[in-house]
Amino acid sequence: MENTIAIVDLGGQYCHLIKRRLRDLGVRSEIYGSEVRARKLGHHSAVILSGGPRSVYEKDAPSIDPKVLKLDLPILGICYGHQLLAQMLGAKVEKNRPEYGHTKLSVVAENTLFKGTPRKQIVWMSHSDSVVELPPNLLTLASTGNCRNSAFSDPRRRLYGVQFHPEVTDTRCGGQILDNFISIVPRIRRKIDPKLRVKELIEEIKTKAGKNSIFFLVSGGVDSTVAFVLCSKALPRKKLLGLYVDTGLMRKGETEELRSNLAALGLADRLRIRDESALFLKHLTGKTDPEEKRKIIGRLFVQVQSKVLRELGIGRKNWLLGQGTIYPDTIESGGSSGRAAVIKTHHNRCPEIFSLLEKGLVIEPLAEFYKDEVRQVGGVLGLDPKLTNRWPFPGPGLAIRCICSPEDSSPRKLDVSIERLLHEYRYRGVIFPIQSVGVQGDARTYKQVVALRSNRYSINYEILQQLTSKLCNLHTDINRVILQLTTSKRKLSQAVIVRTALSANRLDTLREADYVVRSVMDEDNLTDTVWQFPVVLIPVSFGDGESVVLRPVNSEDGMTANFGRLPVRSLRRMASEIMKIPQIDCVFLDVTTKPPATIEWE
């Protein structure tokens, strides 16, 4: 353990991502809960304190053993960990103006932590508390416009804190900063051998399965397909069986594409396909709450799986349930430790699945991995890049891209100060009182949407990013911003938010809009320019129909994301084609980063 770094989990969404970044840098690490004693951490070579959703001055807020500061080990605090470390060293932490997303950081003092990085750099923030005052023995290393002590150090004791998240790829020098911290740590030996990863995974599957067979839930997406192929490499053919459930929530042509992919892999005979669309729609019709929809879908998946097991005469004693779960699914559902905030419950993390996990009846080969790592594993397995590089698609399918409203309502005016800000940028806007899921300060938010309109044909993406960041930081009721792409005789303020629930007709409308987007992206050779492209149906009416939101995003691992900068000509063509669908009144573009908004709306 002497050559490893200890990570203390204080409830942050990105805690496990720290471990992954250290792994990328060739360093092993171990994650502990905040209750870990200093004696145990002392066996490591350094300590990193993660972020978290709480405030350090709250009652019962997560803390660490004070004796950790006497271990004479290098310590790096990140976000909440930065605030906690500063407070333990005598600093003052208070609520401050929030900062979410890309933020300009100025390095104000020469220090090892920022060695080799520019004096002005972009970092990724997600906080509403700040270290407002440092004791004399601590040195301010970097600042932002809202946060004077964005980084500090006690160089003599090798103690460091950064308010931003160096572990996310949007902090452009984050890898260098973590590498600089590692360079401070004595006795650390680095070892990078990613090609061994697949062999290790296959051996782990063999060990976990033992004499059992695996009944695998296959969605057709990258994660479940890669995990299914891994299991096929680990087990005799007769000991692996896949089940694909057609929920009626899939994209156009999804089932046929899965058949083709598995046939190419020689696994078509190991797959059973069940059309359960009537069952899923029966239980989902009329539902409006996103968490309820996700839990219903997760429960029905398990019920169908159990039913098929019985029909095939397969006993639970000799079979494990296989899933393509990846780490972001786990952390957004509250984390394996339960310390992280629930952002949204993934269908593969519903109560029924947790019950099976506790009994040791689930095998998830990729549960510690991120999307980009899954793609790498698929490459080593020899899978077609068309499969491994395809856009991620959520297990609950179109159900969580079909936004519902429990009541009729009207757009709300923005604050006068916000309207002035929009006027400076030559935009007009309103608040649509429909809610979407976000992640702010490592906590789940469920807030409203600002809709913008401009008379200009061109789209200035950089200005929109600046504006979106300011809007979400200044206005506490919103976590997402959309831009109107199509014209309408009615103003934004004259739109109507219509009372709607999930229905087969709405899903069909969304399916057609999604197909238009994929077709145009393919025709314009743009498919590989974005990481994911959710198409969302929202109950905003400018006549007799609803509205569609385009959500192209780019990301590396799904933990953070930026909206995709597509050619305006292609965007306009998509919008024009979508407007030909009879039930559609208007098309918008989502121009929000993650955070403050999640990639999916629900």
Protein Blocks (a to p, Z undefined) as FASTA:
>chain_A
ZZpccdddehiaklmmmmmmmmmnopacddddfkbcfklmmmpmbdcddddfbdfkbghi
acddfklmmnopacddehjlmmmmmmmnopacddddddehjdddddfbdcfklgoiafbd
cdddddfbdcfbdcfkbccfbdcfklmblbccdfknopacdfbdfkbmklmklmmmmmmm
mmmpghiacdddfklmmmmmmmmmmmmnmmaccddddehiaklmmmmmmmmmmpcfklpc
cddddehlacehklmmmmmmmmmnopmmmpccddfklmmmmmmgopabfklmmmmmmmmm
mmmmmmmmmmnopafklpccddfbdfklmmmnnpjnlmaccfbdcfklcfklmmmmmnop
accfklmpcfklmmmmmmmnopafklmmpccddfklmmlmmccdfbdcddddddfklmmm
mmmnopacdddfbdcdddeehiacdddddddddfbfbdcfklmmmmmmmmmmmmmkbcbd
cddfbdcfbdfklpccddddddfklmmmmmmmmmmmmmmmmmnopmmmpfbdcddddfbd
fblbccddddddddfkopaccdddddfklmmmmmmmmmmpmkbcbdcddfbdcdfbdfbl
ZZ
